[in-house]
Amino acid sequence: MPQSEVQQSGSKSLRYVLIGVTIVGLLMTLAMHRSYTRGEQVVQAALPAMAEQGKRLDAEGCIDAVIAWHKTCDATAVMCNNGVKTAMYHCLKARDRAADCAKLPSGEGMDGKWVFVTCKERGTQCKRTKECACADAYRSIDSFCRTDQKAVQL
């Protein structure tokens, strides 16, 4: 085989490989975009329901509602975990929470572990501290109360 034919054959193979890699990359991008879009719709659809429930629930009821939502959340795990704080905000802002804020541990005695102890006491112990809907829900209440019921720090 002459050298030019070998070189031409090699460049065709490389071309096919690059085309294949590009197609796979595009398909993965499309799949990720669809997953993100669908997940965003799932989280956004829960917010009006949380706001409606928040009108009749106390802060503990909001935690129960958000944890129940989180267990059935059909978005990606990351989106569901991040959605806890947003869902808590919508539930909490539905009415005045001064009485609920008064029940929180005082600032001096509060360390970051109180949320895990509280979750364990209520039977929703955190398996992973970074991905715990219960702990995020209690942190949301704390944040909501510290901002004079105006926001939950995400």
Secondary structure, DSSP 4 states (H G I P E B T S, - for coil): --HHHHHHHHHHHHHHHHHHHHHHHHHHHHHHHHHHHHHHHHHHHHHHHHHHHHTT--HHHHHHHHHHHHHH--S-HHHHHHHHHHHHHHHHTTS--HHHHHTSPPSTT--TTHHHHHHHHTT---SSTTS-HHHHHHHHHHHHHHTTTS----
